[in-house]
């Protein structure tokens, strides 16, 4: 089935409504499309201990993984920014590592879409290929 980027974007905008940006007031929503066409939503949630804050993208991905999903087709990210809200470095790593080279759909305030591949956002990703194997190599 072909990816409906517009529908995925609408679901990210919907998820943005659940955001809890207590300090930044920067609402972000994400919608992750699984391999079997289920959409998992996430939003950013902030903490007064800023390091404990979670981005919408990681929220959606971790939620999907904890529900047993392992294969994904695309992720959409929506914010109220006039430009396109690109994922932070941590989210780029998690997207690439757990979703692969999926479509990353960015949605701006005007509901315009920009579609990139995860590899365009993180061209030299750290992967498990760099980790030692059982044989120590």
C-alpha positions in Angstrom: 0.0 0.0 0.0 1.3 3.5 -0.9 2.0 5.8 2.0 -0.6 8.5 2.5 1.7 11.3 3.6 -1.2 13.8 3.9 -3.2 11.5 6.3 -0.1 10.8 8.3 0.5 14.6 8.5 -3.1 15.1 9.8 -2.5 12.5 12.5 0.7 14.3 13.6 -1.2 17.6 13.8 -3.9 15.8 15.8 -1.3 14.4 18.2 0.2 17.9 18.6 -3.0 18.8 20.5 -2.0 16.4 23.3 1.4 17.9 23.8 2.4 19.1 27.2 5.1 21.8 26.6 5.0 23.3 30.1 8.1 25.5 29.7 8.8 26.0 26.0 5.1 26.3 24.9 6.3 24.6 21.6 3.7 21.9 20.7 4.9 19.0 18.6 3.0 16.0 17.4 4.2 12.8 15.6 2.5 10.0 13.8 4.4 6.8 13.0 3.1 4.5 10.3 3.8 0.8 11.0 4.5 -1.8 8.3 0.9 -3.0 8.7 -0.5 0.5 8.3 -1.4 1.3 11.9 -0.7 4.8 13.0 0.9 5.4 16.4 0.8 9.0 17.7 3.1 10.7 20.1 3.6 14.3 21.4 6.3 16.2 23.3 6.0 16.1 27.1 8.2 18.5 29.1 9.6 18.2 32.7 11.0 20.8 35.0 14.1 18.6 34.9 14.7 19.4 31.2 16.7 16.3 30.5 13.7 14.2 31.3 11.6 15.8 28.6 10.7 13.6 25.7 10.2 14.6 22.1 7.1 13.6 20.1 9.1 11.4 17.7 10.7 9.3 20.4 7.4 9.2 22.3 5.7 7.7 19.2 8.5 5.3 18.4 8.9 4.0 22.0 5.2 3.6 22.3 5.0 1.6 19.1 7.9 -0.6 20.1 6.4 -1.2 23.6 3.2 -2.3 21.8 5.2 -4.9 19.8 5.7 -3.1 16.5 9.1 -3.4 14.9 8.7 -2.4 11.2 7.8 1.1 10.1 7.1 2.9 6.8 7.1 6.6 7.7 6.9 9.2 10.5 5.3 12.6 10.3 6.2 15.6 12.6 4.0 18.6 13.1 4.6 21.8 15.0 3.3 25.4 15.0 6.6 26.6 13.5 6.3 28.7 10.3 9.1 26.6 8.8 9.6 22.9 9.1 10.4 21.4 12.5 13.2 19.0 11.9 13.9 16.3 14.5 16.6 16.9 17.1 19.8 14.9 16.9 18.6 12.3 19.4 15.4 11.8 17.5 17.2 11.4 14.2 19.3 8.6 15.7 16.3 6.8 17.1 14.3 7.2 13.9 17.2 5.8 11.8 18.1 3.1 14.3 14.6 1.8 15.0 12.7 2.7 11.8 15.4 2.5 9.2 15.5 4.8 6.2 11.9 5.7 6.3 10.1 8.8 4.9 10.2 11.7 7.4 7.3 14.0 6.7 7.6 17.5 8.1 4.5 19.7 8.5 4.6 23.4 9.1 1.9 25.8 10.5 0.3 26.2 7.0 0.0 22.4 6.8 2.5 22.2 4.0 4.5 19.0 3.7 8.2 18.4 3.2 9.3 14.8 2.7 12.8 13.6 3.4 14.4 10.2 4.0 15.8 9.5 7.4 19.3 9.1 5.8 19.1 12.7 4.6 18.6 13.9 8.1 21.4 11.7 9.5 23.7 10.8 6.7 26.4 9.1 8.8 24.2 7.4 11.4 25.8 5.3 14.2 24.4 1.8 13.7 24.9 -1.6 15.3 27.4 -2.3 12.6 29.9 -0.3 14.7 29.3 -2.5 17.8 31.5 -5.4 18.6 30.1 -8.8 17.6 30.3 -12.0 19.6 33.6 -12.9 18.0 35.0 -9.6 19.2 35.3 -8.0 15.8 
